[in-house]
């Protein structure tokens, strides 16, 4: 029997314990035939369990419990995830069972030694119960540590000092290995940026004991302290939906999503065909008819039209030296709402011809395309809209051609501004501010109200009709002609989610509508 306060210690590499059955019978050889071995007392059983436990023999320790399988599994997992150099257990006082008792609680203190003067010591209680088999340790994972409840685990974390990066749901986006950053989610486009920011905020290397969930992810620190993680606004669910949508496309494609009410970036995704450069954040392309959101805002602000104003939509029109065509259709005289929903180029070319040269840049600026932000770790380009040099350039710009350029992030910000009704500042980090280099002011409320009506009509009565099954989606399609082909766009919002999708060289906006359907359908 171990005396009160006697220390039980064994290194994990020097395990050598013979197994006893719960009643204390020695199974290493034939049973004695002359004198029966006395049954273990509660204190003797506690000593044997702690001895086997500290020796790193989970199976032998588990055999002394009333649930050997569960005990063996938990103890084996602990040795695997904690990797101690040695473990010490000290029974705190001698507790014997009163006459007729069937339960005895034995306090003890345990110390885990991880080397390099890193130790973890805490008290616990081991309960011994008696049934028809004799005295057994009542197995509960909490006897190892009070916080080790069902479904939880413990893990030793040896840190580089560089913080992990988490999503808005606290799921890891990036962790660190001895060789560098490790991407933990499909936001691979942002992995270099996340790594740069995290590395720049490295603290002192340390260690801690983590309480983990069933998937092995850290829930809290039980002992020690590591570098506090950096949290981002990225949503695991939205990011996975966006990445899955672009990965399933045969063309180069990108999706950006953000929350209009806060500006938080929720997803930034592009597929392998789009290359390694972050086109989703800084790639500038002709926005095509998505820019009609800005042109409509300019026409409404100038008092030239509103949602119900009837305007001509011929199949072709020549303004100055530039001829503008529709995609093989003419609607005649229709309300602006219908011309917008059906994306009538000629209506907007005629409307823009009567506007001042700075009307389109001013409208685009109010929708965020002229803004500039510095988000820690990433480089962004939202868009450029210059005053037209002549009428021909003005009408080309009005339909998102000419000299107008925008990125997926810029157009997502445009949609977010309409949804929110105020300027939106894109953010990525919970604790790191976005610096506003060039601010902007949103259009007047009455203009925004009209834009929302026009964008809703695109889905209810226009080219965005395939998205009607996904709730109250507002949006605008765009086909942007480029040398040798055309890009497809769709921008929009639903509730507190704004987004832009781009499919390069897809020939038509329908490809972007289909991509958007896959994205929204996965949420």
Secondary structure, DSSP 8 states (H G I E B T S, - for coil): ---TT-EEEEETT------B-TT--B-SS---SSS------HHHHHHHHHHHHHTT-HHHHHTTBS-HHHHHHHHHHHHHHH--SEEEEEE-S-----TT--EEEEEEEEEEE-STT-EEEEEEEEEEEEETTEEEE---GGGT-TT--TT-EEEEEE--S---EE-TTS-EEEEEETTEEEE-SS-GGGHHHHHHHHHHT-----EEEEEE-TTS-EEEEEEE-----EEBS--HHHHHHHHHHHHT-SS-EEEEEE-TTT-BEEEEEE-GGG-SS-HHHH--B--GGGGHHHHHHHHHHTTS--TT-EEEE-SEEEETTEEEE-SS---EEEEHHHHHHTT-HHHHHHHHHTS-TTHHHHHHHHTTTT-EEEBTTB----EE----SSHHHHHHHHTT-TT-EE-HHHHHHHHHHHHHSS----B-BSSS--EEEE------HHHHHHHHHHHHHHHHHSTTGGGGGGSSEEEEEEEEEETTEEEEEEEEEETTEEEEEEETT-SSTHHHHHHHHHHHHT-
